[in-house]
């Protein structure tokens, strides 16, 4: 496919924005991509037209997420190569990935587990998470960031909300630096931004423990949970990139023993 001249300004602006977002000079990016600084300057000003191979080379040099690579290809006048936007449900995933996620969720029951996309939208959850959601009077779907940051029963039930919220906020900012300002995660972040004023994001409230346990108080009873995250190690498109499964493991509260699984 031959790019149309009218696509050049879109690609040029996107290339320049991503380079600046990565905090790189033209010289640094040009060296990594194996091109001259002069040619990169021409690409960023629209004076030169990028081939499909050049778009992919620059995307690699910038370590762009797959969705951003799709957007950059389209802006340069080429067809996207890396699938579609992040999945909105398990049914959108390839069968092998869908089956693997379902197996992990099912095997973790009775403890809670959920499958999330890169924007923390809940794609699926096991019965254990469903029971937890029921006890908090919330629907098991939606978005995990909204559940944690929006005022409501979930936020009210988290005993150590400030420490947890500060930790998650730092993680979101780190992930957005990779995914970019036009990502689905950035849109979710903008949605919860009005509630971030409630959070004193200071180093003093960051937990000193090696791993933070989420403490919940529901119906007068307190429980604590450590979480682990499983990611897909061979993601090759925007559909599966950022897919993760978060599993909750109970930890003792005070002198109370943890009930064995099963």
DAJO-V440234 format. One record per helix or strand of 3 or more residues. SS is the DSSP state (H for helix, E for strand). FROM is the first residue (numbers start at 1). TO is the last residue. If there is no record, write none. Layout:
SS,FROM,TO
SS,FROM,TO
//
This chain:
H,5,21
H,26,33
H,37,45
H,52,61
H,66,75
H,90,92
H,95,108
E,113,116
E,121,125
H,127,135
H,144,149
H,153,157
H,161,179
H,184,198
H,203,205
E,214,218
E,221,231
E,244,251
//
